[in-house]
Every structure is written in C-alpha cells, then in structure tokens.
Amino acid sequence: MEYLDSYAQSRAHAESALEHMEKHGITPNPTNFQIWYSYAAGRNKDLIRAMDILIGNDQEFTDALCLDLYEQFFNPAQQSKELAKTTASIDAQLSKVVEILDKSGEDTAKYGKALSEIGGQLDGDFSIEQFQLVVESLVAATNTIETQNQSLQAELKASSSQITRLHQDLENVRRETITDPLTGVANRKGFDEHLRLAATESMESGHSLCLIMCDIDHFKKVNDTWGHQLGDQVLRLVAKTLTANVKGRDTVARYGGEEFVVILPNTELSDAGIVADNIRKSVSSKRARKKSSGETIGRITLSFGVSQFEPGEPLENFIKRADGLLYAAKDAGRNRVICEVDAPLPRSATQPPPPARSAHRGSS
C-alpha cells in the first residue's frame, strides 16, 4: 500500500493507531499496526466500515480477529492461491489432451501399417477363402481404430469440458478481484484498469472521454440514524441506479465508501453532464425503506462532478478535477451536477480538493 502523507501526518496516524491498539488491548505487531494505521488514516473505506461495526458492537479485537481483517483487506494470498490452483488444473488438462493426441497419432499409424500389410496380401493370385480372410482382417483393423477413436473422442470431449469449466473459474476469480462485493459494480482496482484502457483508446481515436464522480449526500447521517445495514442497502440502490442509467462500454465503479464513478468513453462533456443529471433525478426519485418495518428514510440525493480527459495528461489530474468539482457541488448546496464547463478548474491542477471532507467522509 502506498502512503503519501507528510511526516507530521504519518506520525499523527501512527500515534492514533497505537492509542487504538492500546485501548483495545491489541498486540502491537506489524500486521496489527497496518490495520490500525490504515483505519486512523481513513483511506480504506471498507475496512473503516467493518471496524466501526465491530467497535460499535463492543467486539473484542483478538489477534485472530485482527488476522482475519488483515487477510480480508490487505493480503491477496487467497486470491493468488485460487489463481495458482486453477492454472495448475488447466496445465494438467492440457497435458492430458497432448497425451490423447499422441496416442491418437500412434493408433492411426498402426492402422495405416495394418492397411499396408493387408494391401500387400492382395498381390498375385489368391482363392476366395484367402480373399475372405483379407477382408475380415480389414474389417477387424477398421473396427479397432473406430473403437479407439470413439474412446479418444470421449476423452477429448471430457477434457474440453473440463478446460472450459476451469477457464470460467479463472475468469470468475479475475472478476472477483475487480468487483465490489457489496454493490456488484467494479471496485477501485477495476476502475483503475478500465480508466487506463479508456484513456489509451481516447488518445488513439481522438474521441472524448469523460468522468463522472458522485457522492451520496449526508451518508453518515443515514448510517448513524438507521444503521449500517440500511446504509448498505442505500449503496446497493445507488449502484443499481447508476448501472441502469448508463449503457454500452460505460463503466460504473465504487470508488470508495459512499463515492462512485462512471467512465464515459466517446462522450462529450455536455452529454456527460446530461447523463449525470439523469442519474441525479433518478436517484432522488427513489426511497429506501427499512425492510423490517417498511419505514422510509426519505429522499436520497447525490452530488456530482464531471470532468473531461485532456489527451496525455496524468490520470491522477483527470480524477482530481472531477473530485474537486464534486466537492464544489457539495459546497454549493448538494444534490446538483457541476461540470468543468460550469466551474472550470485548471487543467494543470495537481493539488487535492480543499479539506471539506473528513477522514471518513463523515460530512458528505
């Protein structure tokens, strides 16, 4: 994990992490420290959500629990194991196919040799009985190769089915690594991957590329008032609405916490603004309800920032402009869309947006 904090910030995060660990009686080993440092730094929103729930439930933070958190949020070993296991299975199946093909070649060669020998017996004079024996030999050799081929075909079919299944398993593992498990849309890693591809294509084709960044207004209030389960329900509702309002090669991703992004290839800035406003209207028209009582929590609104890619610019700048416009929308009263054409930011801006948000995005 990359940390870009200053010395003073890093020290403050470290001290906060150690205070948390001492308060909860946690062993100050490197693994546990990484968990609590990340929690104090406020970057890993999923980790923060999980730990806030555990703290709220007065959960005892044993070494085993901390290890589980580390495995879940920092250690890709399990995914690597699954990939290695599936890859090894595919290699084994491919080796089996090669063996089958080699055997098929040997059987075919034997059949050819048998036909040549039978053909040699047809030279010269021979009786009806001899001719009958030759025909019987030919039939026997043909039946043998036919039986062997049927067996080989069955083995090839089985191996082909196995390879297809393993390929699907491999694709499922890959998809899981770039998918947010709560909402089903792309996660941060998936977003980074899609954005790089979209930017490259934009520079090659000359087509416009836009980015929508949006954030759920007053999301902390939803969690504090109604609980994290309903908060998760709101996140899923927003993700579903975003997905329903885009099409084709557009990509919806959960950027972190209650923040989402939409990558819009081959889209002009004005059209991207229309897409964002359609999403805003669609979300604000919906109501989340508590499943246990059917009680509504009121209207859900989003704030949006929309930027357009400048060919050749660092993707970090592209993202930061959208993020800055998003928080300009927050400052302007929320539940609105601000595009670069409405409130342009310098293309060369590399500074992060003003500190309007807390470490945990609590005031969003």
C-alpha positions as CSV (number, residue, x, y, z in Angstrom):
1,M,0.0,0.0,0.0
2,E,1.3,3.5,-0.9
3,Y,1.3,6.2,1.7
4,L,1.7,9.9,0.6
5,D,1.3,11.6,3.9
6,S,3.7,14.1,5.3
7,Y,6.0,13.2,8.2
8,A,3.6,15.0,10.6
9,Q,0.5,13.3,9.2
10,S,2.2,9.9,9.3
11,R,3.2,10.4,12.9
12,A,-0.3,11.5,13.9
13,H,-1.8,8.4,12.2
14,A,0.8,6.2,13.9
15,E,0.1,7.7,17.3
16,S,-3.6,7.3,16.8
17,A,-3.2,3.7,15.7
18,L,-1.1,2.9,18.8
19,E,-3.7,4.6,21.0
20,H,-6.5,2.4,19.5
21,M,-4.4,-0.7,19.9
22,E,-3.6,0.1,23.5
23,K,-7.3,0.9,24.2
24,H,-8.4,-2.5,22.8
25,G,-5.5,-4.5,24.2
26,I,-4.1,-5.4,20.8
27,T,-0.6,-6.8,20.3
28,P,1.5,-4.1,18.5
29,N,2.9,-6.4,15.8
30,P,3.4,-5.2,12.2
31,T,0.3,-6.9,10.9
32,N,-2.0,-5.4,13.5
33,F,-0.3,-2.0,13.2
34,Q,-1.0,-1.9,9.4
35,I,-4.7,-2.5,10.1
36,W,-5.0,0.3,12.7
37,Y,-2.8,2.7,10.8
38,S,-5.0,2.4,7.8
39,Y,-8.0,2.9,10.0
40,A,-6.5,6.0,11.5
41,A,-5.5,7.4,8.1
42,G,-9.1,6.9,6.9
43,R,-8.4,5.7,3.4
44,N,-9.8,2.2,3.2
45,K,-13.5,2.8,3.4
46,D,-14.5,-0.8,3.5
47,L,-12.0,-1.5,6.4
48,I,-13.3,1.5,8.2
49,R,-16.9,0.3,7.8
50,A,-16.1,-3.2,9.1
51,M,-14.1,-1.9,12.1
52,D,-16.7,0.7,13.0
53,I,-19.3,-2.0,13.1
54,L,-17.0,-4.2,15.3
55,I,-16.3,-1.3,17.6
56,G,-19.9,-0.3,17.8
57,N,-20.7,-3.9,18.9
58,D,-18.0,-3.8,21.6
59,Q,-16.3,-6.7,19.8
60,E,-13.1,-7.9,21.4
61,F,-10.2,-7.4,19.0
62,T,-8.2,-10.6,19.4
63,D,-5.1,-11.5,17.4
64,A,-7.3,-13.9,15.4
65,L,-9.8,-11.3,14.6
66,C,-7.1,-8.8,13.5
67,L,-5.6,-11.5,11.3
68,D,-8.9,-12.1,9.7
69,L,-9.2,-8.3,9.0
70,Y,-5.7,-8.4,7.5
71,E,-6.4,-11.4,5.3
72,Q,-9.6,-9.7,4.1
73,F,-8.3,-6.2,3.3
74,F,-4.6,-6.4,2.8
75,N,-3.5,-9.9,1.9
76,P,-4.1,-11.1,-1.7
77,A,-2.7,-14.6,-0.8
78,Q,-6.0,-16.3,-1.0
79,Q,-6.7,-15.0,-4.5
80,S,-3.2,-16.0,-5.5
81,K,-3.8,-19.5,-4.2
82,E,-7.0,-19.8,-6.2
83,L,-5.3,-18.5,-9.4
84,A,-2.4,-20.9,-8.9
85,K,-4.8,-23.8,-8.2
86,T,-6.9,-23.1,-11.3
87,T,-3.8,-22.5,-13.5
88,A,-2.3,-25.8,-12.4
89,S,-5.6,-27.6,-13.2
90,I,-5.6,-26.2,-16.7
91,D,-2.0,-27.2,-17.3
92,A,-2.9,-30.7,-16.2
93,Q,-5.8,-30.9,-18.6
94,L,-3.7,-29.5,-21.5
95,S,-1.1,-32.2,-20.8
96,K,-3.8,-34.8,-20.9
97,V,-5.0,-33.5,-24.2
98,V,-1.5,-33.7,-25.6
99,E,-1.2,-37.3,-24.4
100,I,-4.6,-38.2,-26.1
101,L,-3.4,-36.6,-29.4
102,D,-0.1,-38.5,-29.2
103,K,-2.0,-41.8,-28.6
104,S,-4.3,-40.9,-31.5
105,G,-1.3,-40.5,-33.7
106,E,0.1,-43.8,-32.7
107,D,-3.2,-45.6,-33.3
108,T,-3.5,-44.0,-36.7
109,A,0.0,-45.1,-37.6
110,K,-0.7,-48.7,-36.6
111,Y,-3.9,-48.6,-38.7
112,G,-2.0,-47.4,-41.7
113,K,0.6,-50.1,-41.2
114,A,-2.2,-52.7,-41.0
115,L,-3.8,-51.5,-44.2
116,S,-0.4,-51.6,-46.0
117,E,0.1,-55.2,-44.9
118,I,-3.4,-56.2,-45.9
119,G,-2.9,-54.5,-49.3
120,G,0.3,-56.4,-49.8
121,Q,-1.6,-59.6,-49.5
122,L,-3.7,-58.7,-52.5
123,D,-0.8,-59.1,-54.9
124,G,-0.9,-62.2,-57.1
125,D,-3.4,-65.0,-57.4
126,F,-5.5,-66.0,-54.3
127,S,-8.5,-68.1,-53.6
128,I,-11.9,-66.9,-52.4
129,E,-11.1,-68.2,-48.9
130,Q,-7.9,-66.1,-48.9
131,F,-9.7,-63.0,-50.1
132,Q,-12.3,-63.6,-47.4
133,L,-9.5,-63.7,-44.8
134,V,-8.1,-60.4,-46.1
135,V,-11.5,-58.7,-45.9
136,E,-12.0,-60.0,-42.4
137,S,-8.6,-58.6,-41.4
138,L,-9.5,-55.2,-43.0
139,V,-12.8,-55.2,-41.1
140,A,-11.1,-56.1,-37.8
141,A,-8.5,-53.4,-38.2
142,T,-11.1,-50.8,-39.1
143,N,-13.3,-51.8,-36.1
144,T,-10.3,-51.5,-33.8
145,I,-9.4,-48.0,-35.0
146,E,-13.0,-46.9,-34.8
147,T,-13.3,-48.1,-31.2
148,Q,-10.1,-46.4,-30.3
149,N,-11.2,-43.2,-31.9
150,Q,-14.5,-43.2,-30.2
151,S,-12.7,-43.6,-26.8
152,L,-10.3,-40.8,-27.7
153,Q,-13.1,-38.6,-28.8
154,A,-14.9,-39.2,-25.5
155,E,-11.7,-38.3,-23.6
156,L,-11.1,-35.2,-25.7
157,K,-14.7,-34.1,-25.1
158,A,-14.3,-34.6,-21.3
159,S,-11.1,-32.7,-21.3
160,S,-12.5,-29.9,-23.4
161,S,-15.4,-29.6,-21.0
162,Q,-13.0,-29.5,-18.0
163,I,-10.9,-26.9,-19.6
164,T,-13.9,-24.7,-20.4
165,R,-15.0,-25.0,-16.8
166,L,-11.6,-24.2,-15.5
167,H,-11.4,-21.2,-17.8
168,Q,-14.7,-20.0,-16.4
169,D,-13.3,-20.5,-12.9
170,L,-10.3,-18.4,-13.8
171,E,-12.4,-15.7,-15.2
172,N,-14.6,-15.7,-12.0
173,V,-11.5,-15.3,-9.8
174,R,-10.3,-12.4,-12.0
175,R,-13.7,-10.8,-11.9
176,E,-13.9,-11.1,-8.2
177,T,-10.6,-9.2,-7.8
178,I,-12.1,-6.2,-9.7
179,T,-15.6,-6.3,-8.4
180,D,-17.0,-4.6,-5.2
181,P,-18.7,-7.5,-3.3
182,L,-21.4,-5.2,-1.7
183,T,-22.7,-3.5,-4.8
184,G,-21.6,-5.7,-7.7
185,V,-20.1,-2.9,-9.7
186,A,-16.3,-2.5,-10.3
187,N,-14.1,-1.8,-7.3
188,R,-11.2,0.7,-7.2
189,K,-8.9,-1.8,-8.9
190,G,-11.4,-2.4,-11.6
191,F,-11.9,1.4,-12.1
192,D,-8.1,1.9,-12.4
193,E,-7.9,-0.8,-15.0
194,H,-10.9,0.4,-17.1
195,L,-9.8,4.1,-16.9
196,R,-6.3,3.3,-18.2
197,L,-7.8,1.4,-21.2
198,A,-10.3,4.2,-21.9
199,A,-7.7,6.9,-21.8
200,T,-5.4,5.0,-24.1
201,E,-8.2,4.4,-26.6
202,S,-9.2,8.1,-26.3
203,M,-5.7,9.2,-27.3
204,E,-5.6,6.7,-30.1
205,S,-9.0,7.5,-31.6
206,G,-9.3,11.2,-30.7
207,H,-12.7,10.6,-29.2
208,S,-13.7,12.4,-26.0
209,L,-13.6,10.7,-22.6
210,C,-15.4,12.0,-19.6
211,L,-15.6,11.0,-15.9
212,I,-18.5,11.4,-13.5
213,M,-17.7,11.3,-9.8
214,C,-20.6,11.3,-7.4
215,D,-21.1,11.0,-3.6
216,I,-24.2,10.3,-1.5
217,D,-25.2,13.4,0.4
218,H,-25.3,13.1,4.2
219,F,-24.5,9.4,4.1
220,K,-23.0,9.4,7.6
221,K,-26.4,10.6,8.9
222,V,-28.1,7.6,7.2
223,N,-25.7,5.2,9.0
224,D,-25.9,7.0,12.3
225,T,-29.7,7.2,12.2
226,W,-30.7,4.0,10.5
227,G,-27.7,1.7,10.9
228,H,-25.1,0.2,8.6
229,Q,-27.5,-2.4,7.2
230,L,-29.7,0.2,5.7
231,G,-26.6,2.2,4.7
232,D,-25.5,-0.8,2.7
233,Q,-29.0,-1.0,1.1
234,V,-28.6,2.6,0.0
235,L,-25.2,1.8,-1.5
236,R,-26.7,-1.1,-3.5
237,L,-29.6,1.1,-4.6
238,V,-27.3,3.8,-5.9
239,A,-25.1,1.3,-7.7
240,K,-28.1,-0.3,-9.3
241,T,-29.5,3.1,-10.4
242,L,-26.1,4.2,-11.8
243,T,-25.9,1.0,-13.8
244,A,-29.4,1.4,-15.2
245,N,-28.6,4.9,-16.5
246,V,-25.5,4.0,-18.5
247,K,-25.0,1.7,-21.4
248,G,-22.6,0.1,-23.8
249,R,-19.0,0.5,-22.8
250,D,-19.6,2.8,-19.9
251,T,-18.2,1.6,-16.6
252,V,-19.7,2.1,-13.1
253,A,-17.4,1.7,-10.1
254,R,-17.4,2.2,-6.4
255,Y,-14.5,4.5,-5.8
256,G,-14.6,4.2,-2.0
257,G,-17.1,4.5,0.8
258,E,-20.1,6.3,-0.5
259,E,-18.4,7.6,-3.6
260,F,-19.0,6.3,-7.1
261,V,-17.5,7.0,-10.5
262,V,-18.7,6.5,-14.1
263,I,-16.3,6.3,-17.0
264,L,-17.9,7.5,-20.2
265,P,-15.8,6.7,-23.4
266,N,-16.6,8.6,-26.6
267,T,-18.7,11.1,-24.7
268,E,-18.6,14.9,-24.9
269,L,-18.6,16.9,-21.7
270,S,-22.1,18.3,-22.3
271,D,-23.5,14.8,-22.9
272,A,-21.7,13.6,-19.7
273,G,-23.4,16.4,-17.8
274,I,-26.8,15.2,-19.1
275,V,-26.1,11.6,-18.0
276,A,-25.1,12.8,-14.6
277,D,-28.2,14.9,-14.2
278,N,-30.4,12.0,-15.3
279,I,-28.8,9.8,-12.6
280,R,-29.3,12.6,-10.1
281,K,-33.0,12.8,-10.9
282,S,-33.4,9.0,-10.9
283,V,-31.8,8.5,-7.5
284,S,-33.7,11.4,-5.9
285,S,-37.0,9.9,-7.1
286,K,-36.4,6.7,-5.1
287,R,-37.0,6.0,-1.5
288,A,-35.1,3.5,0.6
289,R,-37.2,1.6,3.1
290,K,-36.3,-0.3,6.2
291,K,-37.2,-4.0,5.5
292,S,-38.3,-4.8,9.0
293,S,-40.9,-2.1,9.2
294,G,-41.3,-0.7,5.7
295,E,-40.4,2.8,7.1
296,T,-38.9,5.1,4.6
297,I,-35.8,7.1,5.3
298,G,-36.7,9.9,2.9
299,R,-35.1,11.1,-0.3
300,I,-31.6,10.1,-1.3
301,T,-29.6,12.7,-3.2
302,L,-26.2,12.7,-4.9
303,S,-23.7,15.5,-5.7
304,F,-21.7,15.2,-9.0
305,G,-18.5,16.5,-10.5
306,V,-17.9,15.9,-14.2
307,S,-14.5,16.3,-16.0
308,Q,-13.2,15.7,-19.5
309,F,-9.9,14.0,-20.3
310,E,-7.1,16.0,-21.9
311,P,-5.0,13.6,-24.0
312,G,-1.7,12.9,-22.4
313,E,-2.5,14.3,-19.0
314,P,-1.8,12.2,-15.9
315,L,-4.9,10.3,-15.0
316,E,-4.5,11.5,-11.4
317,N,-5.2,15.1,-12.6
318,F,-8.2,13.9,-14.5
319,I,-9.6,12.3,-11.4
320,K,-8.8,15.2,-9.1
321,R,-10.6,17.6,-11.3
322,A,-13.8,15.5,-11.1
323,D,-13.3,15.2,-7.4
324,G,-12.8,18.9,-6.9
325,L,-16.0,19.6,-8.9
326,L,-17.9,17.1,-6.8
327,Y,-16.9,18.9,-3.6
328,A,-17.8,22.2,-5.3
329,A,-21.2,20.7,-5.8
330,K,-21.3,19.8,-2.1
331,D,-20.3,23.4,-1.1
332,A,-23.0,24.8,-3.5
333,G,-25.7,23.0,-1.6
334,R,-25.6,19.3,-2.7
335,N,-28.0,17.5,-5.0
336,R,-26.5,19.0,-8.1
337,V,-24.2,18.5,-11.0
338,I,-21.1,20.7,-11.7
339,C,-19.2,20.2,-14.9
340,E,-15.9,21.8,-15.9
341,V,-17.9,24.0,-18.4
342,D,-19.8,25.3,-15.4
343,A,-16.9,25.8,-13.0
344,P,-13.7,25.1,-14.8
345,L,-10.6,24.0,-12.9
346,P,-7.1,24.5,-14.1
347,R,-6.0,21.5,-16.3
348,S,-2.7,21.5,-14.6
349,A,-4.1,21.4,-11.1
350,T,-2.4,18.7,-9.1
351,Q,-3.4,19.8,-5.6
352,P,-6.2,17.8,-3.9
353,P,-9.6,19.5,-3.3
354,P,-10.0,21.7,-0.2
355,P,-10.4,19.7,3.0
356,A,-14.2,19.8,3.0
357,R,-14.4,16.1,3.9
358,S,-13.4,14.3,7.0
359,A,-11.0,11.4,7.0
360,H,-14.1,9.1,7.0
361,R,-16.1,11.2,4.6
362,G,-18.4,11.7,7.5
363,S,-19.8,15.1,6.5
364,S,-20.8,14.0,3.0
